[in-house]
Each structure stands twice: as structure tokens, then as C-alpha cells.
Amino acid sequence: MLLDRSPLLALVPLLSPAAALAFAPAAAPPAAPANVPEPPSFFIELLSIMLPVAVVLVGLVAVLYYLRKRHGLTARDNPLSVLQVLPVGPRERIVVLRTRSGRALAVGVGGQSMSLIAELDSADIAPLATATTIPESTVAAAEAES
């Protein structure tokens, strides 16, 4: 009568390590390595990482460009542009704005409110000349008085 040996073989390692080695099936000789492909080079791995990142970035730039053109998200078309911001307190500031029509406004901005301070002339917001020159008519008038 033949006995099924598989349940008995499961108990052999519990008895002794020597018995486990005696009943263990013979190990097959190591197989000769088949044509194992070489791992990809560092350049190929770097390219496989950077190429999808570049594609995603180019896609984002294209979407942003499309949205700016389609929905008019450009700074040139804004009805107001900020010329200068002057902080005067922890939550308060004075903001100089230019409207599309060219008017300049000084606006006080606080934590809870905003109010118009003044409408400025173009001379009030013109950049200062780097070299201060005195007109000759003013020099001649000053010399005539003395």
C-alpha cells in the first residue's frame, strides 16, 4: 500500500534539521543564464523621467497661453493698473492707480475699507529727472533782482 508522503514531509522539518536535509528533494543545478538584457544606461533612465515632465510643462504653458488669449487675461487690457504701493501701517497702505483713460488715483486701503484720497495730476506721478536743471529764465530773473 502506498502512502501519501506530502503531509509527512511537512512534519519532517519540525523533527530535526538533519532529517529535513535527508528528505529534501535534490536541488537542481543552477541554470545557465539566458541572454539577460543589460540594464538601461543612465542617460536612457534620465530621458525616460525628464521627457514626460517636459511634455507636462509644455502642456501647461500652452493651456495658460490659450486661456490668456481666449479670456483676455492680459495686463494691457486691465481697467486699472497699480503704479505704486506705500505701506503706512501694519494693515494700511496708500495705492496709486492709473485708469484706462489715464487718470491717476490715490486710494487708501485698510483692513476693512477702501477710500479715495485724491485724484492726482500727471505731473504728480511723472518720474523725477535725474539731473536737476534750472531754466535760464529763472537764473536771469534771480540775477536781475540782485
C-alpha positions in Angstrom: 0.0 0.0 0.0 1.4 3.4 -1.0 1.3 6.2 1.5 0.9 9.8 0.5 4.1 11.3 1.8 3.3 15.0 1.4 1.7 15.5 4.9 4.6 13.6 6.4 7.1 15.8 4.6 5.6 18.9 6.1 6.3 17.5 9.6 10.0 16.5 8.9 11.5 20.0 9.4 9.9 20.1 12.9 11.7 16.9 13.9 15.3 17.7 13.2 17.3 19.7 10.6 19.2 16.6 9.6 16.0 14.8 8.8 14.8 17.7 6.8 18.0 17.6 4.7 17.6 13.8 4.2 14.1 14.1 2.9 14.5 17.3 0.9 14.4 16.9 -2.9 17.7 17.2 -4.6 18.4 20.8 -5.7 18.5 21.3 -9.4 21.8 22.6 -10.8 21.8 26.3 -11.5 20.6 27.1 -15.0 22.9 28.8 -17.3 21.9 32.5 -17.6 19.9 33.0 -20.7 20.6 36.1 -22.7 19.9 38.6 -19.9 19.5 42.1 -21.3 21.7 44.8 -19.9 20.0 47.4 -17.7 19.3 50.6 -19.5 22.0 53.3 -19.3 21.8 56.3 -17.0 21.1 58.6 -19.9 18.1 56.4 -21.0 16.7 56.4 -17.5 17.1 60.2 -17.1 15.5 60.7 -20.5 12.6 58.4 -19.5 12.0 60.6 -16.5 12.6 64.1 -17.9 10.7 63.6 -21.2 7.2 63.2 -19.5 8.0 66.1 -17.2 8.9 68.3 -20.2 5.7 67.3 -22.0 3.6 68.2 -19.0 5.3 71.6 -18.6 4.9 72.4 -22.3 1.2 71.4 -22.0 0.7 73.8 -19.0 2.3 76.7 -20.8 0.1 76.0 -23.9 -3.0 75.9 -21.7 -2.1 79.2 -19.9 -1.3 80.9 -23.3 -4.7 79.7 -24.6 -6.5 81.0 -21.6 -4.8 84.4 -21.7 -5.7 84.8 -25.4 -9.2 83.3 -25.2 -10.4 85.1 -22.0 -8.4 88.3 -22.2 -6.2 87.7 -19.2 -3.6 90.2 -20.1 -2.3 93.2 -18.2 -2.7 95.5 -21.1 -6.5 95.3 -21.0 -7.0 95.8 -17.3 -9.2 98.8 -16.4 -6.8 99.6 -13.5 -3.1 99.2 -13.1 -1.2 99.7 -9.8 1.6 102.2 -10.1 2.8 102.2 -6.6 2.0 100.8 -3.1 3.1 102.7 0.0 2.6 100.9 3.3 1.7 103.3 6.1 0.8 100.8 8.9 0.6 97.1 9.6 -2.7 96.7 7.6 -2.9 100.1 5.9 -1.4 101.3 2.6 -1.8 104.0 0.0 -2.1 102.7 -3.5 -1.6 104.9 -6.6 -3.7 103.5 -9.5 -3.9 104.5 -13.2 -7.2 104.1 -15.0 -7.5 103.0 -18.7 -8.3 106.7 -19.6 -5.1 107.9 -18.0 -6.4 109.3 -14.7 -4.3 108.7 -11.6 -6.0 108.0 -8.3 -4.6 107.8 -4.8 -6.6 105.2 -2.8 -6.3 104.5 0.9 -6.6 100.7 1.7 -7.2 99.5 5.2 -8.1 96.2 6.8 -11.8 96.7 6.3 -12.3 99.6 3.9 -11.0 101.4 0.9 -11.4 105.1 0.2 -10.4 107.6 -2.5 -7.8 110.1 -1.1 -7.2 112.2 -4.2 -7.1 112.4 -7.9 -3.6 113.1 -9.0 -2.3 115.2 -11.9 0.1 113.7 -14.4 2.8 115.9 -13.0 2.3 114.3 -9.6 3.2 110.9 -10.9 5.8 111.8 -13.5 9.3 110.3 -12.8 11.8 112.8 -11.5 14.5 114.0 -13.8 17.9 112.5 -12.8 19.8 115.8 -13.3 18.1 118.9 -11.9 18.5 121.8 -14.3 17.4 125.3 -13.6 15.8 127.1 -16.6 17.9 130.1 -17.8 14.9 132.4 -17.4 14.8 131.7 -13.7 18.6 132.3 -13.4 18.3 135.6 -15.4 15.4 136.8 -13.2 17.3 136.0 -10.0 20.3 137.9 -11.3 18.2 140.9 -12.2 16.7 141.1 -8.7 20.1 141.3 -7.1 
